[in-house]
Each structure stands twice: as C-alpha cells, then as structure tokens.
Amino acid sequence: MTLDTGNVFHRVLDRPLPQAVRSQGVWIETADGRRFLDASGGAVVVNVGHGRKEIAAAVAEQLGTLTYVHPTMFTSPPLEELARLLSTHTPRGLNRFYFMSSGSEAVETAIKFARQVHLARGDTDRHLLISRWNSYHGLTMGALAAAGRTPFRLPFYPMLRDAVHLPAPYCLRCSYGLAFPSCRLRCALAIEETIRCLGAGAVSAFIGETVGGASIAVLPPPPGYWPLVREICDRYGVLLILDEVMCGMGRTGKWFAAEHYGTTPDILVLGKGLSGGTVALSAIAVREEHLEAVRRTAGNFAHGGTFSHNVIASAAGLAAVRLLERERLVERASALGTRLGARLKEELSEHPQVGDIRGLGMMWGIEFVKDRQTLTPFPRSEKLTERLWQHLFDHGVITYKSVGMAAGEGDGLIVAPPFVITEEEIEQVISGLKAALEAVLGS
Ligand SMILES: Cc1ncc(COP(=O)(O)O)c(C=O)c1O
C-alpha cells in the first residue's frame, strides 16, 4: 500500500494502490499475493493477453539491435514492417501511418493533419471541429476540446479552443426524444444542420468514436449512422476522423470497428491495443492522396515528437499485430465476445437496476438505472459505479468505470477482457458481477 508514502504523484489521491508485480493471460498478481481477473484489460487496452513472451522477445531483440534513431533522420525495419502489415488490415485507402505514443497525441495529430490537408487544398478557412457529447478522445488540450466529458473539461474551459459538440447516437436516451428507425437518424442529420449553420467552408472535420467507449459505457451506433455521417461529410468537404483508440485492433471482433458499418474515414486513430497494451504506441492512418497534397504544398506535415515513429514501440506493435494474426485473436474476440455478451444478457438483463447491456465483440457495457421504466439514473452523488467497481475489485475482478452518460448522471461498467479469456473465466466475471449487484444493491 502506497498512500502518503513514496514519491509518486499517483493518478488517484484518495486511496492506496496495491502493487502489481506480475501478469499473465487475463490475470494480474500483486505483491501481497492477491490475484485479479482483468476483465477490462485495464482501460480496454490489453487485447492479446498479459505477459506475451513473443512481444517481450521482440522488444528485447530490438533493444539489443537498434534502440533510438530520430524520426527525421532514419527509418527502421520494425517501423516499416508495422506500417506495411497494418495496411493489409485497415480499410481500403488508409495506407500511410504516422506513429505517436498515446491515444491523445494521435487525436491531436489527426486534428492537425485534417487542418493541414485543407490548407494544402487552399481551403484556408476550414478550422472548426465537430464532435459529440458523451465521447472520449483524451485529455491533452486539443483532444479534451473534442471530448464530450464535462468533469474533465470544466477546470480548463477558459483554456480550450473548443469543438462544437452534438448529441451521440444514444437511442436509449435520445436527445431528440425520438425512436429508431422512425427518427431517420436525426442525430446524424444534426451534423449537416450544424455544418451549414457554422458555414460549410469553415468546418475542418467531424470526429467520433466508431463505437462509443469510456464516456458512454460502450455504444454501438444504430445501423445507417456512419454511412449517413460519411455522406454528409463528403457533401460538405468535411473530413471524417474515426477514433478507434479503444474500439480498434480487433476489440469489436473485426480488425477495425469501421468495418461493421462499411464506412471508411479520412483519418483513422489507433492506440491502446496497437502494441498489445505493452509499450506506449498510437497512430493515425491516412489516405495517400491527403499525404501527397500536404507534401506537394507545404513540403511536410508541421508536427512531430521525440518518440514519434519509435523503433522499440514499433517492435512491440509489430509483435502484437503478428500475434493477432497468427493466433486468429480477432476471430476469437468475435466468437467469444458474442458469448460474453449473451451470458451478460442472460444473467443480468432482468436485474431491476440494469437498464441496458450493449456492445459487440469483446467490448461490452452495462448501464445501471434507478428505475427501468423511466430509465431514471441514480444521482451521481450515490457513486453507484464506484461502489460496484470497488466490490468487484476487492473480490478480484477488474472492470472499467463509465459514468455521466445521462446528462452528467448515470452509471455504467465496461467489461472488455483480453481476447485470450476462456469460457470458464467469462463465467467467473459474470459471477463476480452478480455478487457485486447483490452486495451493493441487495438484489
Ligand atoms: C476513444 C479514445 N480516444 C483517445 C483516448 C486517449 O488515449 P490515451 O489515454 O492513450 O491518451 C482514449 C483513452 O481512453 C480513448 O478511449
């Protein structure tokens, strides 16, 4: 336990953290001998499983061969091979990759690249970004401006160059009071209206998580949403950025969530599972013609970073992508993820405080409500999610918290384990969830 001891400025300041010392498969062990079933892969990060020797070996080999070279001075074999291999999986046309370290940085990179593509085309007025509420794109200032997560934004409002936020395609609590499909996707049509109101020539890009994640307890959009958004963006010359930092790299049972919706963005943002959740690695994937336009006019993309296009991170990423391929882990995420979703629904959907269970592949969210009929949320002050999460954690099951989806109120938990989880381990997660509901809510 480390509260008030040691020199680390921890992420949480209200409780001591157990010290993790080892991890393997879906299990994390602590110094005091406890074992935790990591049913969320941390923050929906670990996809290929903990403790993969193949990644360790690739990184060790790389560290002994070539460590650091500056990205403006050299390229390297793992960097070239990672980009080549990724291009065999990304949606058609997205075949050039710019690597960074965190998801937030990759989002910043995407926003800046979109702007520079417009500049390259002589469209110099295009600078505005449209995004959605109940979204998450990271916490650096540009990514935070895009994100629709109020508690993180409030302290920094005066400092943000804010995006224009629209409602998410959140059918359970439709902002327009409509129902799918008779709504005719009002939430997507609002994007067109907003582009026109802002001035079509002033909008640079629309950004959204292909499948909503941390700020909405997982949200696959209704059918037709992304194709309609794509159509609207095309009509007004607005670039479409799909943030797949959480839902990419096999998480939804396809290599990239955009495949579920037959939609190809202009810029795809990746992170988290890109390195299997080992070394910090993120990327944007862009179209050749956009890169070429920037090269032709500006000479280069005005961006960079000491650890961009990093050799060691690339080696980790390459090993992770090879594991996904060799062990057919994306197919496994689809098959076993379907089972996970079915079992969650079988065992929990009748619970009086479970309002919705949604997801796809190995990415599921449970939204809790005070009243199932009215969908009234618990007041945030009751901290239901935190209490459920803590009970689960104390009993050795790790989930990921998601709160505030109901206009600031609202509680949810995300279940998104490494793809190597077994059916037996899935049952342990379900038992843990049922026990937590029983203990915290008494039913
Ligand atoms: C969709 C999405 N985008 C961006 C980010 C930011 O990534 P990072 O925390 O690596 O900066 C996250 C992190 O959870 C995310 O879920």
The ligand as an ORCA input file, in Angstrom:
! r2SCAN-3c Opt
* xyz 0 1
  C     -11.527      6.616    -27.892
  C     -10.316      7.127    -27.184
  N      -9.574      8.089    -27.754
  C      -8.478      8.581    -27.173
  C      -8.073      8.132    -25.938
  C      -6.858      8.714    -25.295
  O      -5.831      7.780    -25.250
  P      -4.636      7.952    -24.211
  O      -5.208      7.728    -22.859
  O      -3.661      6.866    -24.632
  O      -4.065      9.303    -24.403
  C      -8.814      7.117    -25.295
  C      -8.407      6.627    -23.979
  O      -9.156      6.006    -23.264
  C      -9.967      6.614    -25.935
  O     -10.727      5.680    -25.364
*
